[in-house]
Amino acid sequence: IVFGDWSSDVCSSDLGDVILSLDDQPTTNLGIFMQQLRKHRAGDKLTLTFERAGTVHAITLELLRVPLPPLATSAAELSANIRQIYQADWQKLADLVDGLSEEHASQSPALGEWSVKAIIAHLIQVERDFQFWLVKTLSSMDFSFTENQDARIQATLAVYPTLPQLMQAFQLACEETLQILAALPDDFVHRKPSFWSVAFNMPLFATHTQTHLIQIKNTIEVVKS
């Protein structure tokens, strides 16, 4: 489990751990997890419940104070910073699926688990959710990330049935996000609390793809074996 630059060693997590709740509040996706986390401060102790290899565990964590990284101060700078993250992740994703057959890309590694295509469909959907969050933030409106829905995954796969189509759709969705960031109006940038929220959260959101690259790598290894 890795969020941004946080070390998984801090909470002794392993690849494949599934977070179930934080202080008895169900955390069905990253957005809900982050919402729960923001209610606390450094020094607070929380109970993290997670599943590992079919067994449920509960541990107590103490939140540490982490120095904030330098934040962008303009729309152009923020868009350029996020573009760097996106380009690096895109290249890693492209390298992983290079030469992958449609058959292998469509194959699930196990019952109830996503295929490579389904994972990329999820990445497309989350990118669109980022855009919706940006638009809501521009309008000073609340936004909550929703749980993953199989119907939504299947709809995206129906529209983009091949691996190249999915890859192109994901690349275009990322570019749309970057263009929204670059076009943030001056009056919004000058609203320091609002722009700070975007400048702080977007680098964290932008690492979402990284959390699925290992999943894609492992899925490919299983379906090819």
N, C-alpha and C positions, 0 to 999 in steps of 0.2 A: 504494500500500500504506500504510494508516494504521492504527495500533493506538492507541486512546485518543487522547491529545493528542500523541503522538510526531509529529514533522514528517517527512513523506516526503522532504523536501529533504535530510535527513541522509544517507539512503542512495541518493539520486538515483533514486527509483523513479517509475514512470509507472503510470497507470491501466491495468489489464489485465496487469501483470506477475504471474507465477506463481512463488512461492517453491518451489524443488525440494528444497533441503537446507541445513542449517546445520552447518558443519564436517563435511561428508560424511555427516551423519545425515539421512535422508529426513524431510521435514516435510510430511505429507499433509493436515494440518489445523492450525487455530490452536492447539488444545490441545497437540499434539505440539511445535509451534514454541515455545510458551511453556515447556514442560517442558525443552526443550534450552537455552533462553535462561537459565532459572533456575540452570543448572549453572555459570554464569559470573558474573564480577563486573565492576564498572566498571574500565576499563583493559585488559580482555582484548581480544584481536584475534581475530575470527572470519571464516571464509570463508562468504559467502552465495552460493549458486548459484540462479539464477532464469532463467526463460524470458521473453523479450520478443519479440513479433512473430515467433515461431517459431525464434528463435535463443537458445541457452543462453549465459548470461554468468556469470562468477564474479568477485566483488569482495571485498576485505578491509575489514571494518568494525571500528572500535574502539568498544566500549561506553562510553557517557558516564554520568556520575553525574547523576541527575535528582532534584531535591528532591521528597520525598513530599508529596502533597496532604494536607490535613487529613482524617483518617479518622473515621468514625462511632464513637461510644463506646457505643451502645446499639442494641438490635434495632429499636426504633421509629425512631431517627434514620437507621439504615441503610436501612430499608424506605422511609422518606420520601424519602431522597436518590435511591434507585434509581427510585422512582415518578416523580420529576421527569424523569429521563432517559428512562424508558419513555414518558411522556406526550408529550414533545417528539418522540421518534422515531415514535410512533404517528401523530401529526398529520401529520408529513411523509409517512409511508407512505400515509395516507388521502388526502392531497392528490394524491399521484402516481397513485393508481389510481382517483380520482374520475372517473366517466364512462367508464372503460375497459370495452370490451365483453368478453363471455365468450370470443369468438373470438380477440381480440387477447391476452387474458390467458392463453390456452391455447397460443399460438403461440411456438415456439422461434425465437430470432433467427438461429440457425445450427445445423448438425448437432453434436450432443453438448453443446449449451448449454441451460441451464434457461430455461423460460418464466417469466413473472411468477408464475403459480400455483405452479410448482415451487420458485421462490425462497421464496415465503411458506410452502410446506410445509416447506422446510428450516428456516426461522425457527421454526416450531412445534416441530420436532424438537430443535433446539438449546436452545430454552427448556426442554423436558422434560429434556434432558441437564443443564442448569444445576440443575434441581431434584434430579436424581439425585446430582449432585456435592454439593449442600448436605446431603442426607440421609446420604451417605457420610461427609462431613466431620463431621457430628454424631456419627457412630458411630466416629470416628477410623479410618476405612477409606480406602484408596487408591482413586482413580478416574481413569481415563484416557478422554479423549474419543476416540470411534471415527471412522474414516473415513466419508465420505458414501457411502451405499449407495442405488443407484437403486431397489431393491426397497422400501426404506423410504419413499422419496419417492412412489413409485407407490401404496403402501398408504395414505398420508395423503391423496393426491389422490382415491383411490377412496372414502374415508370422507367427505371434504369436497370434492365435485366442483365447486362453484361458487365464484366469487370472494368473495361475501358470507360464505359458510360458512367459507372459509379465514380471512378477516379476523376473523371472530368467534372462531374457534378459537384464533387467535394471540393475540387480546386476552385471552381467558380463560386461556390458558397463562401469559401475563405476569402476570395477576392472581394466579394460583396461586403463582408465584414470590414475589411481593410478600407474600403472606399467610404463606408459609413464613418469610421473613425477619422479619416482624413477630412471629412466634410462636417465634422462637429462645428456648430456655429460659435462665433466668438463670444456671444452672450452666455452660452453654456460653459465655455472654457473659463470665463471670468467668474462664474459661480463656483467658487473654490470647493465647497463641500461636495457638490455634484460631480465636478470634473475629477476631484480627488478619488471619489468612489470608482469611477471608470478607470482612471490611471492606475489605481491599486489593484482592482479586480481583473482587468483584462489580461495582464501577464499571467495571472493564476489560471484564468479560464483557458488561455491559449495553450497551456500545457496538457489540456484534456486529451489531445491526440497521443501524447507520450504514454499516458496510462493504458492505451490500447495497443501500442506497438508490440509490447511483449506478448499480449494476448494473441495478436495476429501471428507473430513468430511461432508461438507454441501451437496454435491451431494448424498452421501449415505443416509443422513437423509431424503432428498426429495424423492428419489426413493423408500425408504422403507415405507414412510408415506402413 
